[in-house]
Each structure stands twice: as structure tokens, then as C-alpha cells.
């Protein structure tokens, strides 16, 4: 029995899912457009204009899978890499869907391998291989790193009406390339759905009668660690990391900061800006926007901060929450993330999504209780240390082992 597994880029959770199968001897192949070696990353960094891309691509390198069986499409991915760099503001999203399409075609082709008993793939890039697997009686494992799309559609409509000034032109942005019917067809073909947290599980169960198992993500707490030595007593530093977008709650965070009006505090927003170029009302005093950075630079930014704020309106897990906690940061996060599953009073605060008053109060509480943050930093670090990637891999094998070991299964009817 083996698993054909794939992801359109390669990220920490997909790397560790592939490693879980590889460690167990279950991995038939890891299908990924490109898993660069360190030598390849150094070569990219020497190409004029691509140094920043090399830093971003660094997260795709994963030494424990160096000798794992893989199916790659380097040439196509190199072309997409150049278009991401030079293709304009929304080139990133268009080429991401092209990578999804490559992955589906590659996995559909490889699905015919005799030893394959299960196919494991992610939302937006599972349809073709799931259809082939259903025809040939192979199990289908559907990984949902974010809440199910029908719930997001309702959330987006409400947010769009509320934050109209923050909307981009109709032909730009995160709904331009979405394929809702494909998402429904993928879900209809899935036999087992994996969710990283309770929030994602609920969004699936509201719309689909599917078996869902929660397998929480982990964090590398050796890489993500607190700074050495004492922190300085300068202005209090709040931090957000991730895309700056409507979904991530950036407009709410900016307005909450304006309302809280902290006298001796700063807020850094680190990530791709996916909102109008000119912030409605301008950025409040103390707020700075920073472009995406490498993992090493992000770690230093975490280490220099005092509190991590993650006001996402609709999430999956929010790996940055664990990264921040591993670096010793108390966290303020919404209930539409993994925060309710992992945060306690000793490590942060959970607030309702899109609740301005609650976020303002949480910011003011942190500012007014700076002396209590040291204990919370310790609590955050302890929680993160317990959530290892090894634990994730064990939980993943426990969740999928029976289905994988079942071998040939009854063929499913394809959605019409």
C-alpha cells in the first residue's frame, strides 16, 4: 500500500505530511512542481532581480525529503517563478492556479501506479486525480488548510458591504480565479477530509456530509525561538504577519489601532499588501507596512516584538500563530483561526472575528498589562513546544492509516 501525495508549492504542513508517509514507508511519490536544493537556491539568488524570490523559495527546501521519491515539473515552475516576479500585481494568483493545474494533471497520470491505494491532495488541486482514483477504486484524502469555501462566500459578502472602501476593482483580487464548482466536486469525491482545527471542521460539516478528522499543525520550535537576553524597554511593539487583506482582517486592525490610539507603541504589518494602494484615511501613527521577508528575517522580527496580533476573518490554522508563540509572543487572535484550540489565558486572548470593540479592548489590555506579558511569553513558548511536527506526523498517520491500508475500494460515482 502506498500514498500518492501532492502539493502545488510545498510548505511546512505539506512537507511534514509527505514526511509522515515517507517515514512509514507509505509514500509512493511526492508530487510538487519544484523542491529546490540549497545549491539551486543559491543559483537563483545570483540571477538579477530574483534575490527576493530566492528568499521566498527558501521555504520550499526541506532536507528530510531529499531522498524521498518525487514527481517534479521544474521547467514549468521556473517559468511561473519569472512571471510571479515580473507579471504585475495579480500575476501571483494566476500562476498559482496554473501550478494547481499542473499538479492535478501530474497526479492523475501517476495515479495508475499499481502500488497506489490512496491519493492525498489539497483543496483547489484535487479534482482530476480524485476522479481517476474514484474510477480505479483508490481512496481519496482531501486536505483542507482553510475553511470551506461556501462559508467564505457568505463571509466575504458581509465584509464587502461593510468595508466597501477597501475593495479592489472587480477584475482584481482573490475571487478572480476561484473555481467554486471544482471545490464542490472535490468535496463530493473525498472519502476523508483532514482539518487542522475545529473552525475548519465546522465549516465543512455545515455544507458536506463527510468524515472529518482534525490533525493540528506543528511548529519547529528549535528554529522559531525567543531572543537571547532581555528585551529592551522601548515602545511596545505589536506585530502582524501574513497577507494584508480583507480576509485577514487588516482593515479592522488598522481601525482598531486608530481607535486604541496608543501613546508609546508601534504596529508592524509584514506581508503582501492586497488592498488599495492608498489606505482609506491613511495609516495611523505608529503603523508601518513591510514587504514579505525570509524565514530568518521574520524570526528576528518576531523576536523583537512584544505581542502578535492575528485578526483573520476566515482562516485555516494560521501557522504564524504558532511561529510567534514559539518565539515567545503572547497572541491576540480571532475565533476563526486555530486560536480557540491552542490559546489559553497564559498565552493570549481569543476574540470574535470582525469585532472592532473586542480588538480595541484587547490592544488596550496588552498595553496596560505589559508587566504580565513576561509570564505569558513563557506560556506561549510552552504551548508551541508541545505542538511539534513529529506530533502532527503521528496524528496524520493515525487519521489516514486505516483508509490507506484498506487497498482497493468500491468505485464512487463521479459528480455530474
C-alpha positions in Angstrom: 0.0 0.0 0.0 1.3 3.5 -0.8 0.0 7.1 -1.0 0.3 9.4 -4.0 0.7 12.8 -2.3 0.9 16.3 -3.8 1.0 20.0 -3.1 1.3 22.9 -5.6 4.2 24.6 -3.9 5.5 22.8 -0.8 5.0 24.4 2.6 5.7 23.2 6.2 2.4 21.3 6.6 2.7 19.6 3.2 6.4 18.8 3.8 5.6 17.1 7.1 2.6 15.2 5.6 4.9 13.8 2.9 7.5 13.0 5.6 4.8 11.2 7.7 4.2 8.9 4.8 7.9 8.6 3.9 8.8 7.6 7.5 6.2 4.9 7.5 7.2 3.5 4.1 3.9 4.6 2.6 5.0 7.3 0.2 4.7 6.3 -3.5 5.7 9.8 -4.6 5.5 13.4 -3.5 4.2 15.4 -6.5 5.4 19.0 -6.3 6.4 21.5 -9.0 9.8 22.1 -7.6 11.6 21.3 -4.3 14.8 23.3 -4.7 18.1 22.2 -3.2 20.3 24.8 -1.4 22.6 24.9 -4.5 19.6 25.7 -6.7 18.5 28.4 -4.3 22.0 30.0 -4.4 21.9 29.9 -8.2 18.5 31.7 -8.2 19.8 34.3 -5.8 22.5 35.2 -8.3 20.1 36.0 -11.1 19.5 39.8 -11.3 16.1 40.7 -9.9 15.4 37.3 -8.3 17.2 37.6 -5.0 13.9 38.3 -3.2 12.3 35.3 -4.9 15.1 33.1 -3.8 14.4 34.0 -0.2 10.7 33.2 -0.7 11.6 29.9 -2.4 13.8 29.0 0.5 10.7 27.8 2.4 10.3 25.1 -0.3 13.6 23.4 0.6 13.2 20.5 3.1 16.2 18.4 3.8 14.3 15.4 5.4 12.6 14.7 2.0 15.9 14.9 0.0 15.8 11.2 -0.8 12.0 10.8 -0.9 10.5 9.7 -4.3 9.2 12.8 -6.1 7.5 13.9 -9.3 8.5 17.4 -10.2 7.9 19.9 -13.1 10.9 22.2 -12.8 10.7 23.8 -16.2 7.1 24.9 -15.8 7.7 26.2 -12.3 10.7 28.2 -13.3 8.5 29.9 -15.9 5.9 30.6 -13.3 8.6 32.0 -11.0 9.6 34.6 -13.6 6.0 35.5 -14.2 5.4 35.9 -10.4 8.3 38.3 -10.3 7.6 40.3 -13.3 3.9 39.7 -14.1 2.3 42.5 -12.2 0.2 42.7 -9.1 -2.0 39.7 -9.6 0.4 37.5 -11.6 1.0 35.7 -8.3 -2.6 34.4 -8.1 -2.9 33.5 -11.8 0.3 31.4 -11.8 -0.7 29.7 -8.5 -3.8 28.3 -10.3 -1.5 27.2 -13.2 0.6 25.3 -10.6 -2.6 23.7 -9.3 -3.5 22.5 -12.8 0.0 21.1 -13.3 -0.3 19.2 -10.1 -3.7 17.7 -10.9 -2.5 16.5 -14.3 0.7 15.0 -12.9 -1.2 13.2 -10.1 -3.8 11.9 -12.5 -1.1 10.4 -14.6 0.8 8.9 -11.7 -2.4 7.6 -10.1 -2.2 4.5 -12.3 0.8 3.1 -10.4 0.0 -0.4 -9.2 1.0 0.1 -5.6 -1.1 3.3 -5.0 -4.0 2.6 -2.7 -4.8 6.2 -1.8 -4.4 9.7 -3.2 -3.9 12.7 -0.8 -4.2 16.2 -2.2 -5.4 19.7 -1.2 -8.3 22.0 -1.9 -8.2 23.6 -5.4 -5.8 21.0 -6.8 -7.5 17.6 -6.3 -10.2 17.2 -8.9 -8.5 15.3 -11.8 -6.7 12.8 -9.6 -9.7 12.2 -7.4 -11.8 11.5 -10.5 -9.1 9.0 -11.7 -8.8 7.5 -8.2 -12.6 7.0 -7.9 -12.7 5.2 -11.3 -9.9 2.8 -10.2 -11.1 2.3 -6.7 -8.4 4.2 -4.8 -9.1 6.1 -1.6 -9.3 9.9 -1.6 -7.9 12.0 1.2 -8.9 15.7 1.0 -6.7 18.2 2.9 -8.5 21.5 3.8 -5.9 24.0 5.0 -8.6 26.7 5.2 -12.3 26.9 5.9 -14.7 25.5 3.3 -15.4 28.0 0.5 -19.3 28.2 0.8 -18.7 29.7 4.3 -16.2 32.1 2.9 -18.6 33.3 0.2 -21.1 34.4 2.9 -18.4 36.0 5.0 -16.9 37.8 2.0 -20.3 39.3 1.0 -20.8 40.6 4.5 -17.3 42.0 4.7 -17.5 43.6 1.2 -20.6 45.5 2.2 -19.0 46.7 5.4 -15.6 47.6 4.0 -16.6 48.8 0.6 -13.9 51.5 0.6 -11.3 48.7 1.0 -12.3 46.7 -2.1 -10.2 46.5 -5.1 -11.6 46.7 -8.7 -13.9 43.8 -9.6 -11.4 42.3 -12.0 -8.6 42.1 -9.4 -8.2 40.2 -6.2 -8.8 36.9 -4.6 -12.1 36.0 -6.3 -10.9 36.4 -9.9 -9.6 32.9 -10.3 -11.7 31.0 -7.8 -13.4 27.8 -9.1 -16.4 27.1 -6.7 -17.7 24.2 -8.7 -14.4 22.5 -8.6 -14.3 22.9 -4.9 -17.7 21.2 -4.6 -16.8 18.4 -6.9 -13.6 17.7 -5.0 -15.5 17.6 -1.7 -18.1 15.2 -3.3 -15.3 12.8 -4.2 -13.5 12.9 -0.9 -13.7 10.0 1.5 -11.8 11.6 4.3 -11.4 15.3 5.0 -8.5 16.5 7.1 -8.9 19.7 9.0 -6.2 21.5 11.0 -8.5 22.9 13.6 -12.1 23.0 14.9 -13.0 26.1 12.9 -12.3 24.4 9.6 -14.1 21.2 10.7 -17.3 23.2 11.4 -17.2 24.9 8.0 -17.0 21.5 6.3 -19.7 19.9 8.4 -22.2 22.8 7.7 -22.1 22.0 4.0 -21.0 18.4 3.4 -21.7 15.1 4.9 -18.1 13.8 5.1 -15.9 12.2 7.7 -13.7 14.9 9.1 -10.6 14.3 11.3 -8.7 17.1 13.0 -4.9 16.9 12.6 -3.4 20.1 14.1 -0.3 21.5 12.5 3.0 21.9 14.3 6.0 24.2 14.5 9.7 23.9 14.5 10.4 25.4 18.0 14.2 25.0 17.5 14.1 27.3 14.5 11.4 29.6 15.9 12.7 30.6 19.3 12.8 33.5 21.7 15.7 36.0 21.6 18.7 35.5 23.8 19.0 38.1 26.5 16.5 40.5 27.9 14.1 42.6 25.8 14.6 46.4 25.8 12.1 48.8 27.5 11.4 50.9 24.4 8.0 51.4 22.8 5.7 48.4 23.0 5.8 46.5 19.6 2.8 44.8 18.1 3.2 42.6 15.1 1.1 41.1 12.4 2.5 38.7 9.7 0.7 37.4 6.6 -1.2 38.8 3.6 -2.6 42.3 4.3 -6.1 41.7 3.0 -9.8 41.9 3.8 -9.9 38.2 4.7 -7.0 38.6 7.1 -8.8 41.4 8.9 -6.2 44.2 8.0 -8.8 47.0 7.7 -10.2 46.1 11.1 -6.8 46.0 12.7 -5.9 49.5 11.2 -9.2 50.9 12.5 -8.7 49.3 15.9 -5.3 50.8 16.2 -6.7 54.2 15.3 -9.3 53.8 18.0 -7.0 52.5 20.6 -4.6 55.4 19.9 -1.6 54.0 21.8 0.8 56.7 23.0 4.0 54.6 23.2 3.5 51.6 20.9 4.1 50.5 17.3 2.5 48.1 14.9 4.3 46.4 12.0 2.3 44.7 9.2 4.6 42.3 7.5 3.4 40.7 4.2 2.0 41.2 0.7 -0.3 44.3 0.6 -3.5 43.1 -1.2 -5.6 46.2 -0.5 -6.0 49.6 -2.3 -2.6 51.2 -2.6 -3.8 54.2 -0.6 -5.2 53.1 2.8 -8.6 54.8 3.4 -7.9 57.5 5.9 -4.2 56.9 5.8 -2.2 54.7 8.1 -2.5 55.7 11.8 0.6 56.9 13.7 2.9 54.1 14.7 1.8 51.7 11.9 4.3 50.5 9.3 3.9 48.2 6.3 6.8 45.9 5.5 7.2 43.6 2.5 7.4 39.8 2.9 10.8 38.6 4.3 12.7 35.3 4.5 12.1 33.0 7.4 15.3 34.1 9.1 14.3 37.8 8.9 10.8 37.0 10.1 12.2 35.2 13.1 14.2 38.3 14.1 11.0 40.4 13.7 9.1 38.1 16.0 11.9 38.2 18.5 11.9 42.0 18.6 8.1 42.2 19.1 6.0 42.1 22.3 2.6 40.9 21.1 1.4 39.2 17.9 -2.0 40.2 16.5 -3.8 38.0 14.1 -7.4 39.3 13.4 -8.2 37.0 10.5 -11.9 36.9 9.4 -11.6 33.4 7.9 -8.6 31.1 8.3 -7.5 27.6 8.4 -4.9 27.2 11.2 -2.7 30.2 11.0 0.8 28.8 11.2 2.1 32.3 12.1 0.3 32.0 15.4 2.5 29.0 16.4 5.6 30.6 15.0 5.0 33.7 17.1 4.3 31.7 20.2 7.4 29.6 19.7 9.3 32.9 19.6 7.8 33.8 23.0 5.0 36.1 21.9 1.6 36.3 23.5 -1.1 36.3 20.8 -4.3 38.1 20.2 -6.3 36.1 17.5 -9.8 35.6 16.4 -12.1 32.6 16.8 -12.0 31.9 13.0 -8.4 30.5 13.4 -6.8 27.7 15.4 -6.6 30.1 18.3 -9.6 28.6 20.3 -7.9 25.2 20.1 -4.4 26.3 21.3 -4.6 29.6 23.2 -5.2 29.8 26.9 -5.2 32.7 29.4 -1.5 32.0 30.0 -0.6 32.6 26.3 -3.0 35.1 24.8 -6.6 36.2 24.0 -9.2 34.9 21.7 -11.7 37.5 20.3 -14.6 37.3 18.0 -13.8 37.8 14.3 -14.6 41.3 12.9 -15.4 42.7 16.3 -13.8 46.2 16.5 -14.7 46.8 20.1 -13.2 43.5 21.2 -9.9 44.1 19.3 -9.6 47.6 20.7 -10.1 46.3 24.2 -7.5 43.5 23.6 -4.9 46.0 22.3 -5.5 48.3 25.3 -5.4 45.4 27.7 -2.0 44.4 26.4 -0.7 48.0 26.6 -2.0 48.3 30.1 -0.6 45.0 31.3 2.9 45.0 29.9 4.2 43.7 33.2 2.2 40.5 32.8 3.5 39.7 29.3 6.7 38.0 30.6 4.7 35.2 32.1 2.5 35.0 29.0 5.6 34.7 26.9 6.6 31.7 28.8 3.2 30.2 28.5 3.1 30.8 24.7 6.5 29.2 24.3 5.5 26.1 26.3 2.4 25.6 24.2 4.3 25.9 21.0 7.0 23.4 22.2 4.3 20.8 22.8 2.9 21.2 19.2 5.8 19.5 17.3 5.7 18.5 13.7 6.5 15.0 14.9 3.2 15.0 16.8 1.5 16.2 13.6 3.0 13.3 11.6 1.9 10.8 14.1 -1.6 12.2 14.2 -1.7 12.2 10.4 -0.8 8.5 10.1 -3.4 7.6 12.8 -6.1 9.5 10.9 -5.3 8.0 7.4 -3.8 4.6 8.1 -7.0 2.6 8.0 -8.1 4.1 4.8 -4.7 3.7 3.1 -4.4 0.1 4.3 -7.8 -0.8 3.0 -6.4 -1.1 -0.5 -8.8 -1.2 -3.4 -12.2 0.4 -2.5 -15.5 0.4 -4.2 -15.6 2.9 -7.1 -17.5 6.1 -6.4 -20.0 7.7 -8.7 -18.5 10.9 -10.2 -20.3 14.2 -9.6 -22.3 15.4 -12.6 
